[in-house]
């Protein structure tokens, strides 16, 4: 049995090494990616160019995109080309080359600079993500490069940092709280993961509690740091019973059924808001550290 497995593995490698990137992607079932590469006028690059590394979305990854996004890509050639280039990197990069929080330059350029792809490792390297998209089949070798199959379509990293993202209208209460606590400058480092309560989340607090919190800088800082985590944790890394240490010192508990993600008692409403120095998950409730009493002196 072991001999058979080894032979099958060798056949798989041999198949890839005898085929260019386009043919290998087709053989791996990534027919939508090849169709879009053809529409973008990039098929010749994948056939004769290189060496390149492709983070190649599965057909299912494209099917999971909102319909208007797919329609726009089919009518907006520049958007389509940018999306395709964002899944390509120059050179041949095996998964063993990647390290946690490593930034890999894509072939998509903005203002003369390559747009990066953030690599992350979880569970001692058993799970690897590229811009939050899980790598489901790595190190598929072609004559002119390497393919890593990914479970989600990647979109370019934004040029906004976490503090800049907080300027969005639906996070204005959080922005005010951070400024009041006096540690906005601390969010320029990173990378960080922020579980960001929306304005509606703050408005759900009991009457008077928000005002008391804003008047107590120590308590406010404790609450805010309970929403902040060191490192980048994309939603693909979440699993039932996962415990994540916060800046405040206590842990957050993650639970998910595959569709809905809960952080303690708060639901993640918008996941994976990518920033230049981490990721934001917008939640529908303010998280309160354990043993924080609700009184005029300590909330």
C-alpha positions in Angstrom: 0.0 0.0 0.0 2.8 2.4 0.9 4.5 1.7 -2.5 1.2 2.5 -4.3 0.8 5.8 -2.5 4.4 6.8 -3.3 3.9 5.9 -6.9 0.6 8.0 -7.1 2.4 11.0 -5.5 5.2 10.7 -8.0 2.7 10.5 -10.9 1.0 13.7 -9.6 4.4 15.6 -9.4 5.3 14.2 -12.9 2.0 15.4 -14.3 2.6 18.9 -13.0 6.2 19.0 -14.1 5.2 18.1 -17.7 2.5 20.8 -17.9 2.6 24.6 -17.9 0.6 26.6 -15.3 -2.5 27.0 -17.5 -2.7 23.3 -18.2 -2.0 22.4 -14.6 -4.7 24.7 -13.3 -7.1 23.1 -15.8 -6.1 19.7 -14.6 -6.7 20.7 -11.0 -10.3 21.7 -11.9 -9.8 25.5 -11.8 -11.7 26.0 -15.0 -13.3 29.3 -14.0 -9.8 30.7 -13.3 -8.6 29.7 -16.8 -11.8 31.1 -18.4 -11.2 34.5 -16.6 -7.5 34.4 -17.5 -8.5 34.0 -21.1 -10.9 36.9 -21.0 -8.2 39.0 -19.3 -5.8 38.2 -22.2 -3.4 36.6 -19.7 -3.5 33.0 -20.9 -0.3 33.3 -22.9 1.5 34.5 -19.8 0.4 31.4 -17.9 1.4 29.2 -20.8 4.7 30.6 -21.8 5.8 33.1 -19.1 7.2 32.6 -15.7 8.3 31.3 -13.4 5.2 32.4 -11.4 3.4 31.3 -8.3 -0.4 31.3 -8.6 -2.8 31.4 -5.6 -5.5 29.8 -7.7 -9.1 30.0 -6.5 -11.3 26.9 -6.9 -14.4 27.0 -9.0 -16.4 27.0 -5.8 -14.5 30.1 -4.6 -15.7 32.0 -7.7 -19.3 30.7 -7.3 -19.3 32.1 -3.7 -18.7 35.6 -4.9 -21.7 38.0 -5.1 -23.2 37.9 -8.5 -22.6 41.6 -9.1 -18.9 41.1 -8.5 -18.6 38.4 -11.1 -20.6 40.5 -13.6 -18.4 43.5 -13.1 -15.3 41.5 -13.6 -16.7 40.2 -16.9 -17.5 43.7 -18.1 -14.6 45.7 -16.5 -11.4 44.3 -18.1 -9.1 46.4 -15.9 -10.7 45.1 -12.7 -10.4 41.6 -14.1 -6.8 42.0 -15.0 -6.0 43.4 -11.5 -7.8 40.6 -9.8 -5.9 38.0 -11.9 -2.5 39.7 -11.3 -3.2 39.9 -7.6 -3.3 36.0 -7.5 0.2 35.9 -9.2 3.6 36.4 -7.8 7.0 36.4 -9.5 9.2 33.3 -9.0 8.5 29.9 -7.7 7.4 29.9 -4.0 6.8 26.6 -2.2 4.7 26.6 0.9 7.8 25.9 3.0 9.0 29.4 2.1 6.1 31.1 3.8 6.2 32.3 7.4 3.5 33.8 9.6 2.8 37.5 8.7 5.1 37.3 5.7 4.1 39.8 3.0 4.5 38.5 -0.6 4.5 41.0 -3.5 1.8 40.2 -6.0 2.1 41.2 -9.7 -0.7 43.9 -9.2 0.8 47.3 -9.1 -0.5 50.6 -7.6 1.3 53.8 -7.9 4.3 51.9 -9.1 4.4 49.6 -6.1 3.4 45.9 -5.8 0.3 45.2 -3.7 1.1 42.7 -1.0 -0.4 39.4 0.0 -0.3 38.6 3.7 0.6 35.0 4.6 -0.5 33.5 7.9 0.0 30.2 9.6 -2.2 28.6 12.2 -2.4 25.4 14.2 1.4 24.9 14.0 1.3 25.3 10.2 -1.5 22.9 9.6 -3.6 25.8 8.2 -2.1 28.4 6.0 -3.9 31.4 4.5 -3.1 34.0 1.8 -4.9 37.2 2.6 -7.4 35.2 4.6 -8.0 32.7 1.9 -7.2 29.1 3.1 -4.7 27.2 1.0 -6.4 23.9 0.4 -3.8 22.2 -1.9 -0.3 23.5 -1.9 2.9 23.0 -4.0 1.4 21.9 -7.3 4.4 22.2 -9.6 4.3 23.1 -13.3 7.1 23.6 -15.8 6.9 27.3 -15.4 5.9 27.8 -11.8 3.9 26.7 -8.8 0.2 26.6 -7.9 -1.4 26.8 -4.5 -5.2 26.2 -4.6 -7.1 28.6 -2.4 -10.7 28.4 -1.1 -11.6 32.1 -1.6 -11.0 34.7 -4.3 -8.5 37.2 -2.9 -9.0 40.9 -3.3 -6.2 43.5 -3.1 -5.0 44.6 0.3 -6.3 48.1 0.9 -4.1 51.1 1.5 -5.9 51.9 4.8 -4.4 51.2 8.2 -6.6 50.1 11.1 -7.0 53.7 12.4 -7.9 54.9 8.9 -10.5 52.1 8.6 -12.1 53.3 11.9 -13.0 56.5 10.1 -15.8 54.7 8.4 -19.2 56.1 9.5 -20.5 52.9 11.1 -17.4 52.8 13.4 -17.6 56.4 14.6 -18.5 55.6 18.2 -15.5 53.3 18.4 -13.2 56.0 16.9 -14.5 58.4 19.6 -13.8 55.9 22.3 -10.3 55.2 21.1 -9.5 58.9 21.0 -11.0 59.4 24.4 -8.8 56.6 25.8 -5.8 58.2 24.2 -4.2 55.3 22.4 -5.0 55.8 18.8 -1.3 56.0 18.0 -0.8 52.5 19.4 -2.8 51.1 16.5 -0.3 52.2 13.9 2.0 49.2 14.7 0.8 45.7 14.4 -0.2 43.5 12.8 -3.4 43.4 15.0 -6.8 41.9 14.9 -9.7 44.1 16.1 -13.2 42.9 16.9 -14.8 46.3 16.3 -18.2 47.0 17.7 -20.5 48.9 15.3 -22.3 52.1 16.3 -25.4 49.9 16.8 -23.5 47.8 19.2 -22.6 50.8 21.4 -26.2 52.0 21.2 -27.4 48.6 22.6 -25.6 49.3 25.9 -27.9 50.0 28.9 -29.0 53.6 29.3 -26.2 55.7 30.7 -23.5 53.0 30.5 -21.8 54.5 27.4 -21.6 57.9 29.1 -20.2 56.4 32.3 -17.7 54.4 30.2 -16.5 57.5 28.3 -16.0 59.3 31.6 -13.9 56.6 33.1 -10.6 56.4 31.1 -9.3 53.3 33.0 -12.5 51.3 32.4 -12.7 52.5 28.8 -9.2 51.4 28.1 -9.9 48.0 29.7 -13.0 47.5 27.5 -11.2 48.6 24.3 -8.1 46.5 24.8 -10.5 43.5 25.4 -11.4 43.9 21.7 -7.8 43.8 20.5 -5.5 40.9 19.7 -1.9 40.7 18.7 -1.4 39.2 15.2 -3.7 38.6 12.2 -6.6 36.2 12.7 -8.7 35.8 9.6 -12.1 34.2 9.9 -10.7 31.1 8.1 -8.7 30.5 11.3 -11.7 30.4 13.6 -12.9 27.1 15.0 -15.2 26.0 17.8 -13.8 26.5 21.3 -10.9 28.6 20.0 -9.5 30.9 22.7 -7.6 34.1 21.7 -5.6 36.2 24.2 -6.4 40.0 24.1 -4.3 43.0 25.0 -6.5 43.4 28.1 -5.1 40.0 29.3 -8.2 37.9 29.2 -9.2 35.6 26.4 -12.0 35.7 23.9 -13.9 32.6 23.1 -14.7 31.8 19.4 -17.6 29.6 18.4 -18.8 28.9 14.9 -21.2 26.6 13.1 -19.6 27.2 9.7 -22.0 30.0 8.8 -22.2 32.2 11.9 -19.2 33.3 14.1 -19.7 34.3 17.7 -17.0 36.1 19.8 -18.2 35.6 23.4 -21.8 36.8 23.1 -21.2 39.0 20.0 -21.9 38.0 16.4 -19.4 38.8 13.7 -21.5 40.8 11.2 -18.7 41.7 8.7 -15.5 39.6 8.7 -12.1 40.0 7.2 -11.9 43.8 6.7 -8.3 43.8 5.5 -6.0 46.6 6.6 -2.3 47.3 5.9 -1.5 46.4 9.5 -4.0 43.6 10.3 -7.7 42.8 10.0 -11.0 44.0 11.5 -14.1 42.0 12.2 -17.2 44.1 12.9 -19.3 42.8 15.7 -22.9 43.6 16.9 -22.2 43.8 20.7 -19.6 45.5 22.9 -17.5 42.9 24.7 -17.2 43.3 28.4 -14.2 41.8 30.3 -15.1 39.4 33.1 -15.4 40.9 36.6 -16.1 44.4 35.2 -18.9 45.8 37.3 -21.4 48.2 36.0 -21.4 51.1 38.4 -20.7 54.9 38.2 -17.1 54.1 39.2 -16.3 50.9 37.2 -18.1 49.5 34.3 
